[in-house]
Each structure stands twice: as C-alpha cells, then as structure tokens.
Amino acid sequence: MDFHLNDIQKEFKQTARKFFKEKCGLEELRAFEGNPHHYSEKLYQELVELGFVGLVVPEQYGGFGGEFLDLALVIEEAGWSLFQGPFLSTIVSGVRPLVTYGTDTQKSNLLPAFADGTSKASYAIAEPQAHYKLEHLSLGASSTGNHYVLNGTKLFVPFAKSVDKLFVIARTDQKAIGTKEGLTVFLVDTATQGIEVKDIPTISADGLCEVRFHEVKVSAAQIVGNVGDGFDVASDMLTFATALKCIEMTGVLSRTVDITADYVKERHQFNVPIGSFQSVQHRLADMFTIVEGGRLAAFHAFSRLVEGKDAKKEVAIAKAWLSQEGQKVVTGAHQLHGGMGIDYDYPLQFCFRRFKGQQLEFGTPEMHLQNLGQWLATKPQEPSKVTSM
C-alpha cells in the first residue's frame, strides 16, 4: 500500500481536522457527556451536511460514492478530536452491510435515509455469555410464517437510545449453538414493540446500552443476507468495524502524544523545560513509535479490506497492538503530566477515558492474540526453499 496521500486527500484530511477541532473543544466534550444521548444531534447533522456520513454511500442512493480511504481519514480525525456519536456505528452496521449484502429494495429504502441523516444505525452483538465469539450467541429468532420473533438480551450496544436501526445477530437454529451455523442478521427498527433499552454507565461515557428483546416481531424483509448465513455477514461487519475502530484509536493516541509534547515544552523544572530532559524525550519517543506503528498496522489492515482481500489476521494484529501497547502511551502521558493530567479542565483525561472504551470494544487484546495464536498453530506449513550454491 502507498501510504502517501495525494493532494485531494491532504485537503480532505485538513478539512476534517479543522471541522472537528472547531466543534469538539473541551466545553463541547463536556456537554456531549452531560447529554442523555451522549452526543450532539446538531453536530451529527453538520457531519451529514459536509457529506461525511454519506461519503461511501453509492451516488444512486443519495451518497457521494467516495473512497473508503477518505472515510478512514475522517474517522482518524474524529478520533483525534475525541468526537463521539453514532457516526462510525451507522457506517459499519448500516451502510456497509446493506451495500454488500442488502437487496435492491433494502438499499433503495434505507441507504438514502442514512446518507441524509434521517436514520442512524448501531450494532447489537455481545450477549451476557458471549461477547464477540459469534459461535456462542444465543438470542433466539423463532420463525412464525413470514415473521420471526426475537427474545433475548444484547449488551454494550452504542447509542441504542438514539438510533433507528439495530444490526442484530440472532440464532434461528437453537440446536446449532456453539457452531457457525444457524445465525441470521436482522436490521431491526428500535421503535418495534417489545424492545427495552437501558443505559450502561462507563468511564468513557460512550452511550453504551443494554437492549432486551421480548417477543419482538420482525419480518423476513428485515433480514440482511440469507437465513442461516449470518455468521459470514456478521464476521465481515465485525472485521470492517474493528479495522475502522483501530484507525479511530490511532487518532486518540496521536492526540495524547500531541498534548504531552506541548506540555513538556511549557512545564519548567530547574528553570528549564522538562522536555529538555533525556528521560522525558525517551518516553515521548517510545509513545510516538507505538502510535506510528499502530497507524501503519491499522491502515495496512484497512487497505486489504478495501481491496477485497482477507484481512482478519492484519486486523487482529492492529487491534492487539493498539489496545496493549496503547496503554503504555496513555500511562506515559499521565506520568509526564503528573497530577495535571487528571484535571477535568484538561483534555488528557478525555483521551484516557476514550481509549479505555476503545481498548475493550470489538475484543480485548488477549482475544485477538489468542486468535492469532490459533491461526499460527493451524497454518499450513510452507515448503522449505532449497537454494543451490
């Protein structure tokens, strides 16, 4: 992959940085967290007007038909600004699944609403006994003619109180629990009778909810893909969402390094800036290296997805690295700041709390490392190459 941006992409990135920087100051960030919905609807509509939400929606459905790399640049800048809202969730659980697996009717009815901001989406995946191991999901979907009835509970659903659609993975064959079979994806209206939403308080104030389904009736027309092939649909969605989340994480961690680099230039000890001390410089260098390595891993993984290649291994590497090594970045930043870092009127504590939420979303580093270990252990042995002298 060529990591150099062309002139248009550079301009695009600068526009996104300028917009988010102006709209996500400390006062605005505190207001978002104090909002019952944990984000600003006004700001979301401004994203729509700029074309960010409809960026990768095909033109025939009201979008701009843009490049996914351009979307990644916007997501990174949103992460740097510490923005939160159902922007990423609408793209990964509404727009992309419909573009990839949706019927013509679903695309015509739903994609224009996502592009113009009148509809938003989120993903309902994790359950009390299974987070991101799809084989163990058990929320039931029993068939009753042309309808299905959903019963069960989903956890850690972002912005469930604010979105209109939920990407729900349900078990249409209860006998297949523990396997990849018998899973089906539904795009469920949140206004459907029988859905109960409850806030889950978190330190990152990221709008996570518990969603309970009690005799929730959905039609066969709300199925994304085909009955029983939900594992592939959901796995594809999770891989894409995790890749974009990694890019968002690089934005947050980059902001952490920027804040810390500025601070060590301003804070004086022994009549000199502490940034002149070699030990401080070494710590900053370590932090910067971690972030740059994570950015390369994240964009490499995302570029493979955009090219239509398998990228599960690359996404797992990026998520494990950023989640595990990123902890050293936020910890190092706080150590260099001292007590100043936890002041509510200072941006570093926002970085720390946003990172902690991202660190756990779409799987812990341990989970991704375990997946990598299993892949390495079962990878077919390559024939040895013998070279003649």
GUDREN-693577 format. One record per residue (C-alpha): residue in three letters; x negated, y negated, z negated. Coordinates in steps of 0.5 Angstrom, whole numbers, plus 2048, in hexadecimal, padded with zeros to 3 digits. Example, Ala and Ser with C-alpha at 12.3 -4.5 7.8 and 13.67 -1.06 7.14 Angstrom:
GUDREN-693577
R ALA 7E7 809 7F0 .
R SER 7E5 802 7F2 .
end
This chain:
GUDREN-693577
R MET 800 800 800 .
R ASP 7FE 7F9 802 .
R PHE 7FF 7F5 7FB .
R HIS 7FD 7EE 7FE .
R LEU 804 7EA 7FF .
R ASN 805 7E6 806 .
R ASP 807 7DF 806 .
R ILE 80E 7E0 805 .
R GLN 80D 7E5 7FF .
R LYS 809 7E0 7FC .
R GLU 80E 7DB 7FD .
R PHE 813 7DF 7FB .
R LYS 810 7E1 7F4 .
R GLN 80E 7DA 7F3 .
R THR 816 7D8 7F3 .
R ALA 818 7DE 7EF .
R ARG 812 7DC 7EA .
R LYS 815 7D4 7EA .
R PHE 81C 7D6 7E9 .
R PHE 81B 7DB 7E3 .
R LYS 816 7D6 7E0 .
R GLU 81B 7D1 7E0 .
R LYS 821 7D5 7DE .
R CYS 81E 7D9 7D9 .
R GLY 81B 7D4 7D3 .
R LEU 81B 7D6 7CC .
R GLU 821 7D3 7CB .
R GLU 825 7D6 7D0 .
R LEU 822 7DD 7CE .
R ARG 824 7DC 7C7 .
R ALA 82B 7DA 7CA .
R PHE 82B 7E1 7CE .
R GLU 82A 7E5 7C8 .
R GLY 830 7E1 7C4 .
R ASN 835 7E2 7CA .
R PRO 839 7E8 7C8 .
R HIS 838 7EB 7CF .
R HIS 830 7EA 7CE .
R TYR 82F 7E6 7D5 .
R SER 832 7DF 7D8 .
R GLU 837 7E1 7DE .
R LYS 835 7DA 7E0 .
R LEU 82E 7DC 7E1 .
R TYR 830 7E2 7E5 .
R GLN 835 7DE 7EA .
R GLU 82F 7DA 7EB .
R LEU 82B 7E0 7ED .
R VAL 830 7E2 7F2 .
R GLU 830 7DB 7F5 .
R LEU 829 7DC 7F6 .
R GLY 82A 7E3 7F9 .
R PHE 826 7E7 7F4 .
R VAL 82C 7EB 7F3 .
R GLY 82E 7ED 7FA .
R LEU 827 7ED 7FC .
R VAL 827 7F4 7FE .
R VAL 82E 7F5 800 .
R PRO 82F 7F6 807 .
R GLU 831 7F0 80B .
R GLN 837 7F3 80E .
R TYR 83A 7F4 806 .
R GLY 838 7ED 805 .
R GLY 831 7ED 803 .
R PHE 82A 7EB 806 .
R GLY 828 7F2 808 .
R GLY 821 7F0 804 .
R GLU 81B 7F4 803 .
R PHE 81A 7F8 7FC .
R LEU 813 7F5 7FB .
R ASP 816 7EE 7FB .
R LEU 81B 7F1 7F6 .
R ALA 815 7F3 7F2 .
R LEU 812 7EC 7F2 .
R VAL 819 7E9 7EF .
R ILE 819 7EF 7EA .
R GLU 812 7EE 7E7 .
R GLU 813 7E6 7E7 .
R ALA 81A 7E8 7E3 .
R GLY 815 7EC 7DE .
R TRP 810 7E6 7DD .
R SER 816 7E1 7DB .
R LEU 819 7E6 7D6 .
R PHE 81F 7E6 7DA .
R GLN 825 7EB 7D8 .
R GLY 82B 7EC 7DC .
R PRO 82F 7F2 7E0 .
R PHE 82A 7F0 7E6 .
R LEU 826 7F6 7E6 .
R SER 82B 7FB 7E4 .
R THR 830 7F8 7EA .
R ILE 82B 7F9 7EF .
R VAL 829 800 7EC .
R SER 82F 803 7EA .
R GLY 834 800 7EF .
R VAL 831 7FD 7F5 .
R ARG 82B 802 7F7 .
R PRO 830 809 7F5 .
R LEU 835 806 7FA .
R VAL 830 804 7FF .
R THR 82D 80B 7FF .
R TYR 833 810 7FD .
R GLY 839 80C 7FE .
R THR 83F 80D 803 .
R ASP 840 807 808 .
R THR 847 806 804 .
R GLN 843 805 7FE .
R LYS 83E 801 801 .
R SER 843 7FC 804 .
R ASN 847 7FB 7FE .
R LEU 841 7FB 7F8 .
R LEU 83B 7F8 7FB .
R PRO 83E 7F1 7FD .
R ALA 840 7F0 7F6 .
R PHE 839 7F2 7F3 .
R ALA 836 7ED 7F8 .
R ASP 83A 7E7 7F7 .
R GLY 83A 7E8 7EF .
R THR 841 7EA 7EE .
R SER 840 7F1 7EC .
R LYS 83A 7F4 7E8 .
R ALA 838 7FB 7E6 .
R SER 834 7FF 7E1 .
R TYR 832 806 7E0 .
R ALA 834 80B 7DA .
R ILE 830 810 7DA .
R ALA 82D 812 7D3 .
R GLU 831 816 7CE .
R PRO 830 818 7C7 .
R GLN 82D 81F 7C8 .
R ALA 829 81D 7CF .
R HIS 826 816 7D1 .
R TYR 823 817 7D8 .
R LYS 823 81E 7D8 .
R LEU 829 81F 7DD .
R GLU 829 826 7DD .
R HIS 82C 826 7D6 .
R LEU 831 820 7D7 .
R SER 838 823 7D5 .
R LEU 83D 81D 7D6 .
R GLY 843 821 7D9 .
R ALA 847 820 7DF .
R SER 84C 825 7E0 .
R SER 850 825 7E6 .
R THR 857 824 7E7 .
R GLY 859 824 7EE .
R ASN 857 81D 7F1 .
R HIS 854 81B 7EB .
R TYR 84F 81C 7E6 .
R VAL 850 81B 7DE .
R LEU 84A 818 7DA .
R ASN 848 81A 7D3 .
R GLY 842 819 7CF .
R THR 83D 813 7CD .
R LYS 837 810 7D0 .
R LEU 832 80C 7CC .
R PHE 82E 806 7CE .
R VAL 832 803 7D4 .
R PRO 82F 7FC 7D5 .
R PHE 834 7F6 7D6 .
R ALA 83A 7FB 7D5 .
R LYS 83F 7F6 7D3 .
R SER 83D 7F1 7D9 .
R VAL 83D 7F6 7DF .
R ASP 843 7F8 7E3 .
R LYS 840 7FF 7E5 .
R LEU 83C 804 7E2 .
R PHE 838 809 7E5 .
R VAL 83A 810 7E1 .
R ILE 837 816 7E2 .
R ALA 83C 81C 7E0 .
R ARG 83C 823 7DF .
R THR 841 826 7E4 .
R ASP 83F 82D 7E2 .
R GLN 83E 82E 7DB .
R LYS 83B 835 7DC .
R ALA 835 832 7DF .
R ILE 833 82E 7D9 .
R GLY 82B 82F 7D9 .
R THR 82A 82F 7E0 .
R LYS 82A 82A 7E6 .
R GLU 831 82D 7E9 .
R GLY 838 82A 7E7 .
R LEU 836 823 7E7 .
R THR 83A 81D 7EA .
R VAL 839 816 7EA .
R PHE 840 811 7EA .
R LEU 840 80A 7EB .
R VAL 845 808 7E5 .
R ASP 849 802 7E4 .
R THR 847 7FF 7DD .
R ALA 84F 7FD 7DC .
R THR 851 804 7DD .
R GLN 856 806 7D7 .
R GLY 852 80B 7D2 .
R ILE 84B 807 7D2 .
R GLU 849 804 7CC .
R VAL 842 800 7CB .
R LYS 83E 7FF 7C5 .
R ASP 838 7FB 7C4 .
R ILE 832 7FE 7C2 .
R PRO 82D 7F9 7BF .
R THR 826 7F9 7C1 .
R ILE 820 7F4 7BF .
R SER 820 7F2 7C7 .
R ALA 827 7F0 7C7 .
R ASP 828 7F3 7CE .
R GLY 82F 7F4 7CE .
R LEU 82F 7FC 7CD .
R CYS 835 7FF 7CB .
R GLU 839 806 7C9 .
R VAL 83E 808 7CE .
R ARG 843 80D 7CC .
R PHE 848 810 7D2 .
R HIS 84E 813 7CF .
R GLU 853 816 7D4 .
R VAL 850 811 7DA .
R LYS 853 813 7E0 .
R VAL 84F 811 7E7 .
R SER 851 813 7EE .
R ALA 84D 817 7F3 .
R ALA 84C 811 7F7 .
R GLN 847 80E 7F1 .
R ILE 842 814 7F2 .
R VAL 83B 812 7F4 .
R GLY 839 817 7F9 .
R ASN 83C 81E 7F8 .
R VAL 83F 822 7F3 .
R GLY 839 826 7EF .
R ASP 833 822 7F3 .
R GLY 833 81D 7ED .
R PHE 82C 81F 7EB .
R ASP 829 81D 7F1 .
R VAL 82D 817 7F1 .
R ALA 82B 815 7EA .
R SER 824 817 7EB .
R ASP 823 813 7F0 .
R MET 826 80D 7ED .
R LEU 822 80E 7E7 .
R THR 81C 80E 7EA .
R PHE 81D 808 7EE .
R ALA 820 804 7E8 .
R THR 819 807 7E4 .
R ALA 815 804 7E9 .
R LEU 818 7FD 7E9 .
R LYS 818 7FD 7E1 .
R CYS 810 7FE 7E2 .
R ILE 810 7F8 7E6 .
R GLU 814 7F4 7E1 .
R MET 80F 7F7 7DC .
R THR 809 7F4 7DF .
R GLY 80D 7ED 7DF .
R VAL 80E 7ED 7D8 .
R LEU 807 7F0 7D6 .
R SER 804 7EB 7DB .
R ARG 808 7E5 7D7 .
R THR 805 7E8 7D1 .
R VAL 7FE 7E7 7D3 .
R ASP 7FF 7E0 7D6 .
R ILE 802 7DE 7D0 .
R THR 7FC 7E1 7CC .
R ALA 7F7 7DE 7D1 .
R ASP 7FA 7D7 7D0 .
R TYR 7FA 7D8 7C8 .
R VAL 7F3 7DA 7C7 .
R LYS 7F1 7D3 7CB .
R GLU 7F5 7CF 7C6 .
R ARG 7F3 7D2 7C0 .
R HIS 7ED 7D0 7BD .
R GLN 7E8 7D3 7B7 .
R PHE 7E2 7D1 7B5 .
R ASN 7E3 7CB 7BA .
R VAL 7E3 7CF 7C0 .
R PRO 7E9 7D2 7C4 .
R ILE 7EA 7D9 7C1 .
R GLY 7EA 7DB 7C9 .
R SER 7E2 7DA 7C9 .
R PHE 7E1 7E0 7C4 .
R GLN 7DF 7E6 7C8 .
R SER 7E3 7EB 7C4 .
R VAL 7E9 7E7 7C6 .
R GLN 7E7 7E7 7CD .
R HIS 7E6 7EE 7CD .
R ARG 7ED 7EF 7CA .
R LEU 7F0 7EB 7CF .
R ALA 7EC 7EF 7D5 .
R ASP 7EF 7F5 7D2 .
R MET 7F6 7F2 7D2 .
R PHE 7F5 7F0 7D9 .
R THR 7F2 7F6 7DC .
R ILE 7F8 7FA 7D9 .
R VAL 7FD 7F5 7DD .
R GLU 7FA 7F5 7E3 .
R GLY 7F9 7FD 7E3 .
R GLY 800 7FE 7E2 .
R ARG 802 7F9 7E7 .
R LEU 7FF 7FD 7EC .
R ALA 802 803 7EA .
R ALA 809 800 7EA .
R PHE 808 7FD 7F1 .
R HIS 805 804 7F4 .
R ALA 80B 808 7F1 .
R PHE 810 803 7F4 .
R SER 80D 802 7FA .
R ARG 80D 80A 7FB .
R LEU 814 80A 7FA .
R VAL 816 804 7FF .
R GLU 812 808 804 .
R GLY 817 80E 802 .
R LYS 811 813 7FF .
R ASP 812 817 7F9 .
R ALA 80F 812 7F3 .
R LYS 811 816 7ED .
R LYS 80A 817 7EB .
R GLU 808 810 7EC .
R VAL 80E 80D 7E8 .
R ALA 80C 811 7E2 .
R ILE 805 80F 7E2 .
R ALA 807 808 7E3 .
R LYS 80C 808 7DD .
R ALA 808 80C 7D9 .
R TRP 802 808 7D9 .
R LEU 806 801 7D9 .
R SER 80A 804 7D3 .
R GLN 804 807 7CF .
R GLU 7FE 802 7D1 .
R GLY 803 7FC 7D1 .
R GLN 804 7FD 7C9 .
R LYS 7FD 7FB 7C9 .
R VAL 7FE 7F5 7CD .
R VAL 804 7F2 7C8 .
R THR 800 7F4 7C2 .
R GLY 7F9 7F1 7C4 .
R ALA 7FD 7EB 7C6 .
R HIS 800 7EA 7BF .
R GLN 7F9 7EC 7BC .
R LEU 7F6 7E6 7BF .
R HIS 7FC 7E1 7BD .
R GLY 7FC 7E3 7B6 .
R GLY 803 7E1 7B3 .
R MET 805 7DC 7B8 .
R GLY 807 7E2 7BD .
R ILE 80D 7E4 7B9 .
R ASP 810 7DD 7B8 .
R TYR 817 7DD 7BB .
R ASP 815 7D6 7BF .
R TYR 80F 7D9 7C2 .
R PRO 810 7DD 7C9 .
R LEU 80C 7E3 7C7 .
R GLN 811 7E7 7C2 .
R PHE 816 7E7 7C8 .
R CYS 810 7EA 7CC .
R PHE 80F 7EF 7C7 .
R ARG 817 7F1 7C6 .
R ARG 818 7F1 7CD .
R PHE 812 7F6 7CE .
R LYS 815 7FB 7C9 .
R GLY 81B 7FC 7CC .
R GLN 818 7FD 7D3 .
R GLN 813 802 7D0 .
R LEU 819 807 7CE .
R GLU 81D 805 7D4 .
R PHE 81D 80B 7D9 .
R GLY 819 80F 7D5 .
R THR 813 80F 7D0 .
R PRO 80C 80F 7D2 .
R GLU 80C 816 7CF .
R MET 812 819 7D3 .
R HIS 80E 816 7D9 .
R LEU 807 819 7D7 .
R GLN 80B 820 7D6 .
R ASN 80E 81F 7DD .
R LEU 807 81E 7E0 .
R GLY 804 824 7DC .
R GLN 809 829 7DE .
R TRP 808 826 7E6 .
R LEU 801 827 7E5 .
R ALA 802 82E 7E2 .
R THR 806 831 7E7 .
R LYS 803 82D 7ED .
R PRO 801 832 7F3 .
R GLN 7F9 833 7F3 .
R GLU 7F6 830 7F9 .
R PRO 7F1 834 7FC .
R SER 7EA 832 7FB .
R LYS 7E6 82F 800 .
R VAL 7DF 832 802 .
R THR 7DA 82E 806 .
R SER 7D4 830 80A .
R MET 7CD 82E 808 .
end
